[in-house]
Amino acid sequence: MTSHEHQPERRHQAKEKDTLFRLINAIHLFGWAVMLAALIVFHYARPEFTTGFQEYLGIEVREQWSRPLTHFLLLLLAACTSLGLVVTILKRKRTRRKHDDSPYSGLVLLIVALLCLAALVAEVPWLG
């Protein structure tokens, strides 16, 4: 009797009961949560918008990127890139049937994170 006789056949098991499938979905969801956190950090890291009313009143605003928050933003975007790459690789190796989830869903997170990283490096003068 081999160890395979006690385990159910993976191809006949429901996706919702498959541990690896659930782990891939959890990593994917976590990656998008990190992207949302990166958007929030971006809001506070970027230079503040100066209105004419603020200029008239002499209110000072920050006109450059916040260095600590920008470094944190870079870390978050790097984490998104890594998570998107992991999900893409795992889904490409795992999905084999036509009705399985798209193996490219992690690729969207990867591309968005890479575009955000490239835009950030192009926008912030002390990063380039």
C-alpha positions, 0 to 999 in steps of 0.5 A, a space after each residue: 500500500 503506497 502513500 498515494 492510495 490514501 490521498 484524493 486525486 488532485 484533479 478530481 478535488 474541488 478547487 475550494 478544498 485544494 490547499 495550494 489553490 487557497 494559498 495562491 488566492 490568499 497571496 494574490 489578495 494580500 498583494 492587492 491589499 499591499 497595493 492599496 496600502 501603497 496608494 495610501 502611502 503615495 498620497 502622503 509621500 508626494 508633494 502637497 498641492 499648492 492652491 492660490 488661496 494657500 499662497 495668498 494666505 502665506 501657508 507653507 506646503 511641502 514641495 518635495 517628496 517625503 523621503 521616509 514615506 517614499 522609501 516605505 512606498 518603494 518597499 511596498 511596491 517591491 513587495 507587490 512586484 514580488 507577490 505578483 511574480 509568485 502568484 503568476 509563477 504558481 498559477 502558471 504551474 498549477 492551472 492546466 484546464 481551460 475552466 481553471 482561473 486565469 493564470 494571468 491574474 497575478 500578472 496584472 498585479 505584477 505589471 501595475 506594481 512595475 509601472 508604479 515603480 517605474 513612474 516613481 523612479 522617473 518622478 522623484 529626482 533623488 531616486 534616479 
